[in-house]
Structure formats: C-alpha cells, structure tokens
C-alpha cells in the first residue's frame, strides 16, 4: 500500500501562485507515474498534469503555461507549481501515483481556492 499526502493548498487571489506537494511512503516512488487531478464542486475529476518516471510531462490545455509538475525521486515527492491562478482553478487537487501494471493510489486531496 502506498500512502500519498498532499500539502500546500489554500486561499489565494486571482493571479497568485501556490505550490502543491505530494509526499509518498513507498521506496518504489521513482518507477511510478505521478499525476495531479482536480475536482471542482459539481464536476467530474479531471487530469491536470502528469510526469513519468523519466520526467516526461503532460498538461491539460487549461493549465498549459501556468502550471508546472515536477518530481524529486530521492525525496519521494512530487510538486505542482501553479501560477497565474484563476477562479476556475478552484478545486480539490489530488495526487495520484501509478505503477505500469495500472495499480494506482490516491492522496486525500488539498483544497485550492482562488478568489476573484
């Protein structure tokens, strides 16, 4: 079982920045694909960004150029740097870690609220 703990959420004004962190409990973190997802009230959970074990990144069109995903394998951590935040970025943000087999794990979520 892999435990993921997100931190760094909070309230920020539009145009501001936040950095989310995801700390993992497993020593196999370096082989896992990491994803950040978000779920706004009344909406389905959506993919925000992913990073492969080799560092290849992918972003939803809505966050390209504003968000950056990264990882630090020795620290067993992943990050989501969010800039130029908009009210529509308000959501609970979840960290996901997945093995190639498809088995994956979720964190408990971190609330991000962007005020206009």
C-alpha positions as CSV (number, residue, x, y, z in Angstrom):
1,X,0.0,0.0,0.0
2,X,1.3,3.4,-1.0
3,X,0.3,6.4,1.0
4,X,0.3,9.9,-0.6
5,X,-0.1,13.1,1.4
6,X,-0.8,16.4,-0.3
7,X,0.0,19.7,1.2
8,X,0.3,23.4,0.2
9,X,-3.3,24.1,-0.7
10,X,-5.0,27.3,0.5
11,X,-6.7,30.5,-0.5
12,X,-5.1,32.8,-3.0
13,X,-6.2,35.8,-5.0
14,X,-6.5,35.5,-8.8
15,X,-3.2,36.0,-10.4
16,X,-1.4,34.5,-7.5
17,X,0.7,31.3,-7.1
18,X,0.6,28.2,-5.0
19,X,2.8,25.1,-4.8
20,X,1.3,21.7,-4.0
21,X,3.4,18.9,-2.7
22,X,2.8,15.2,-2.7
23,X,4.8,13.0,-0.3
24,X,4.9,9.3,-0.9
25,X,5.5,6.5,1.5
26,X,7.0,4.0,-0.9
27,X,10.6,3.3,-1.9
28,X,9.4,2.4,-5.4
29,X,8.3,6.0,-6.0
30,X,10.9,6.5,-8.7
31,X,9.2,3.9,-11.0
32,X,5.7,5.4,-10.6
33,X,3.9,7.8,-12.9
34,X,2.7,10.7,-11.0
35,X,-0.4,12.7,-11.8
36,X,-2.2,15.7,-10.4
37,X,-6.0,15.7,-10.8
38,X,-8.6,18.2,-9.6
39,X,-12.3,18.1,-8.9
40,X,-14.4,21.2,-8.6
41,X,-17.8,21.2,-6.9
42,X,-20.4,19.5,-9.1
43,X,-17.9,18.5,-11.7
44,X,-16.0,15.3,-12.6
45,X,-12.4,14.8,-11.5
46,X,-10.1,15.9,-14.3
47,X,-6.5,15.4,-15.2
48,X,-4.3,18.4,-14.6
49,X,-0.7,17.2,-15.3
50,X,1.4,14.0,-15.3
51,X,5.1,13.2,-15.1
52,X,6.6,9.9,-16.0
53,X,9.5,8.2,-14.2
54,X,11.8,9.6,-16.8
55,X,10.5,13.1,-16.4
56,X,8.2,13.5,-19.4
57,X,5.4,15.8,-18.6
58,X,1.9,16.3,-19.9
59,X,-0.6,19.1,-19.2
60,X,-4.3,19.8,-19.6
61,X,-4.8,22.6,-22.1
62,X,-6.4,24.7,-19.4
63,X,-3.2,24.9,-17.4
64,X,-0.5,24.8,-20.0
65,X,1.9,27.7,-19.5
66,X,0.7,28.3,-16.0
67,X,1.3,25.1,-14.1
68,X,4.5,23.0,-13.8
69,X,4.7,19.5,-12.5
70,X,8.0,18.1,-11.1
71,X,9.3,15.3,-9.0
72,X,12.2,14.6,-6.6
73,X,12.7,10.9,-6.5
74,X,15.3,10.8,-3.6
75,X,12.7,12.7,-1.5
76,X,9.8,10.6,-2.8
77,X,7.9,13.8,-3.6
78,X,6.1,15.4,-6.5
79,X,5.1,19.0,-6.9
80,X,2.6,21.1,-8.8
81,X,3.7,24.8,-9.1
82,X,0.6,26.8,-10.0
83,X,0.9,30.4,-11.3
84,X,-1.4,33.0,-12.7
85,X,-4.2,31.3,-10.9
86,X,-7.8,31.8,-12.0
87,X,-11.1,31.4,-10.1
88,X,-11.9,28.5,-12.3
89,X,-8.8,26.7,-10.9
90,X,-10.7,26.4,-7.6
91,X,-11.0,22.7,-6.8
92,X,-9.7,19.9,-4.6
93,X,-6.4,18.7,-6.0
94,X,-5.4,15.1,-5.8
95,X,-2.1,13.4,-6.2
96,X,-2.1,10.0,-8.0
97,X,0.8,7.5,-8.2
98,X,0.6,4.6,-10.6
99,X,2.7,1.6,-11.5
100,X,3.0,0.3,-15.0
101,X,0.7,-2.5,-14.1
102,X,-2.1,0.0,-13.6
103,X,-2.4,-0.3,-9.9
104,X,-2.6,3.2,-8.5
105,X,-3.1,5.2,-5.4
106,X,-4.6,8.5,-4.4
107,X,-4.0,11.1,-1.8
108,X,-6.6,12.6,0.4
109,X,-6.7,15.9,-1.6
110,X,-5.8,19.5,-1.0
111,X,-8.3,22.4,-1.3
112,X,-7.2,25.3,-3.6
113,X,-9.5,28.3,-3.6
114,X,-8.8,31.2,-5.9
115,X,-10.8,34.4,-5.2
116,X,-11.6,36.9,-7.9
